[in-house]
Amino acid sequence: MVLSYKVHEVSPYINWIYFFHAWGFQPRFAAIANIHGCDVCRASWLTSFPEEERPKASEAMQLFKEANRMLDLLDEDFEVKTIFKLCEANADGDNLILDGITFPLLRQQTKKREGGPFLCLSDFVRPLSSGITDTVGAFAATIDADMEGLYERDPYKHLLVQTLSDRLAEAATEKMHEYVRKEAWGYAKEENLTIPELLIEKYQGIRPAVGYPSLPDQSVNFLLDELLGMNEIGITLTENGAMHPHASVCGLMFAHPASEYFSVGKIGEDQLQDYARRRDKSVEEMRKFLAANLQE
């Protein structure tokens, strides 16, 4: 299912911490996004910083003002698109089977906590042996590709659009996921969370994106494309599985109440060979995609 949003519909879901991080600001400066826009409130926020930090806080305030001005401009011409699919799913060991497509996964190599299990995303889905079909969501989101070429002769505005584009793709994913939980999938019909609560993931379930520590293999994008048909919202993949437009995100949605994020960590040669076999790829090809996750 495709859901398209105007910029103003998703901008309330922006996580400004990551926007300000991209501009070199520490998280405390992102709090300007939570301040009422009146002069008194802004001045009060500014004076809450030690004197030596006020120039930086003033910079953050100005950047936030210009970012919102840019969002208003983008809203006139552009949309943010999402696509999702609720797949019939079962776990088969460390593989997921989604609508008949085998989706190999990696198991955590370092325990998250002492005495805890070594997790794999397939652990949060009913096993094939149960004979009961489960559900897993697949999703992708992207900006309008034409946004990437804006203001190419103005480096500051161009970077402003780039950093906002990344946040808009994530924000659209957040809004789409809320709709999926409460309506399309409907496993959390009574959910009533504020946007700040959504941004710290107080909802039931998880939404690991490709590139996250629990789903580190970028070539998984090809499997998601097979499931979703990402070109329907304008996403194309390079031969290495990178998404275009760059400000795009894709991944999986799990509903299990115990589902949690984790990091696969460094994998050994035996896990690499097993994963390559399950992906039906050569070890060398998978070594390229998992270089950052291989043990020295």
N, C-alpha and C positions, 0 to 999 in steps of 0.2 A: 504494500500500500504506500502511495506517495503522499506526503504532507508537505505543502509549501507554505512558508511563512514570510510575511513582510518583516523588514528589519525591526520595526517598532514592536512587533509581537514577540520577538525573541530577545531583544536587548535587556529586558528586566532579568533574564536568566543568565546574563554574562557574569562569569566569575572574574571580578576585577583584579584579584590577587595575581592571577597569571598574566593579565594584561600589563600590570605595572612591573611585574618581574621581567617581562620581555624588554622593558625600558630601563632596567637596572635599579628599580626601587624595591626596598624591602617591604614585606607584607603590611607593616603598620601604616605605611603611607597609602595603601589601597583603601583604608577606612574612609577616605574622602567620599567614596561612592555611597556610603551609608549616611552622609550628612545632608540635612535639608539644605536646599540651594540658596537660602536667604543670606544676605551679607553678614548678619549677626552670627548665624550658626557657623559660617565659614571662618569668620574671624576668631570665634571661640575655639574652633578646631585647631586653627593655626597656633594659638597661644597655649594649647595643651602640650606642644612640643618644647623641649629645651631650646634655648635661644640659638645654639649652634646648629640645630636641625631645622630651624624655621625656613631658611632659604630652600632646602630640599622639599619641605612640605609645601611651600608656595609653588615650587615647580610642579609637584604632583597635582596641586589644585588646578593649575593652568592646563596641564596635560589632560586632565579629566574633562575640563570645560571644552577643549578643542576636540576631544574624542567624541563627546556628545553632539557637538556641532557637525562633525563628520557623519555620525550615525544618522542624523536628520537628513543630510544630503543623500546618503546611500539609500535611505528609505524611499526616496522619490522614484528611484529607477530599478532597484534590485530586490530579489527575494533570496531566501535561504531554503534549500530543498532537503528533505529527508525521505528515506525509503526504509520500510521495515517489512519483515515477514515472520510470522509465527510458524515455526517448523515442527512437524512431528519428530520427536527425538527420543533416543535411548543411548545409554552409555554401554560401550563394549570394551572393557578394560580402560586403557587411556585414550580410546577413540570415542568421539561422538558420532552418531549416525543421524544426520539431519535431512529429512525428506529423501532418504535413501542414499545421500552422499556421505561417504566416510570422511570424517573431519579429525585427523590425528592431532593429539595434544601432547604437551610435555608435563611431566610430574616434577613437583618441587624437590629440589635437591638439598635444601637447608631448612631445617624445621623453623617454623615461625615462632614457636614457643616450646619450651621443654615439655616432653611428654605428649606433644600434639602430633597429629599425623602428617605425613608428607602429602600435600594436597595436589590434585589435578582438577581442572574445571569439570571434567566428566564425573567427578564424585558428587556433583550437585544435581545429577540427572538420574532418573530411574534406570537400573540396568536392563539390558535386553532380556536377560534371563527371567526377569519378573513377569514378562508377558504383558506388561501394562505400558502403553505409550505415554510419554511425557511431552512437554513442550519446551522449546528453547527459541528465543527470538534472535534474528539477525538484523543488522541495521547498517545504514550508511547515511552521511549528511555532508553537504557541501555548499559552498557559496556559488553565486553566479560567476562563471569563468571570466566574464568581462571585467569584473572587479579587479582582477589581478593586474590589468594593464593601466589602471587609473594613475594619473599624476606621475608618470614615469620621468618627467623632467623636473619634478619637485621632490627631491629625496625625502624630505621630512613628511610631506603629505602621503607619499607613496608608502613609507614605512608605517605611517599611522593606519592606512587602509589595510596593509598586510597584517599588522598585529590585531586589528579589530576583526579582520576576516577569520583568523584562527579562533577567536573567542566566539564569533557568531556561529560558526559550524558547531562548536561545542555546546553553545547555548541552545541551538535548534535541537541538538540531540537530547538535551535535558528536557526540553518542552515535549518532544516526541515521546520520550521514555515515560514521562508523567501520564500522557494520554494512553500509552500502551498498558501501564500498570492499572489505571483506573477504569479504562473503557475497553480497548481492543482485546487485551488479554483478560483484564478485569479481575486479577487476583488480589487487588488492593482497592476495591471499590470505595471503601470508607476512608481512604488516605486523605488527610487534610493537613498538609505541611506548608509552611511558609517557604518562600524562595531561599532565604538563608539556610533553612533546614534541608532543602533539596541539595544545596551546594555542598553541604557536609555529609550528604548521602545517608540521611536518616530513614530513607524508604527501605522497604523489604526488597531484597535481591541485589544483584550487582550487574554492572554494564562494562566489562573489560573491553577495551578497544585494542586493535592490533597495534603492537608496539608497547603495550603495557607489560609490566614484569611477568604477568601470568600468561600472556599471549605474545611472546616476543618475536615470532617469526613473521616477517613482512610478506613472505610468499603465501601466507594464509589468505591474503587479499584475493588471490585467484579463486580460492574455494568460495569465499563470500560473494565474489562477483558471479560465480556459477549459480549460487542460491538466489541472489537478489536481482541480477541484471542492472548493475550500477549505472550503466550508460543511460538508463531511463531518467536519471537526475543529472546527467552530464559528467559523470566520473569516468575517466579512462585510466588504464593501468599501463605503466611502462613495462619493459621486459623484466625488470627487477621487482615488479609488484608495487612500485611507488604510485600513489594516487595523484591525478591531475584533475581539477585544480589542487594546488598544494594545500589550501585550507579545506581539507576534507578529513573525515574520520569514519571508521567503520569498526564493527565488532559484534559481540554477542550479548544477549540479555538472559539472565538466569533469575528465576523467581524463588528458589528454595530459601526458606527462612534462615538456614544456617550458612548460606553461601557467603563467601568473604574473599577479599583480595589477598593475593600472596605473590611472592616473587619466585619464579622457577629457579633462579640462581645459575651457577655454573654447572654445565653438564659434562659428563665424561665421554670418552670415545664409545663406550658400550651403549649409552643412551642415544648418542648421535646416530650410531648405526641402526639401532632399533627404530628411531624416529624416521630416518631416511627410508627404511624398508616400508614402514606404514604409510609414508607419503608417496611411495612408489617413485622416489627420486634417487639420484646417485648421492653417495656420502659427500663427495666433493661439492656438489651443488648445494646441499643442505649446510655444509660447513660455511659456505659463503654467506648464507642468510642468518646463520646463528653465531657468527664470529665473536660477537660481544658476550655470548653466553658459554663459550667453550673454556674448559680448564686449560691453564697454561701448560 
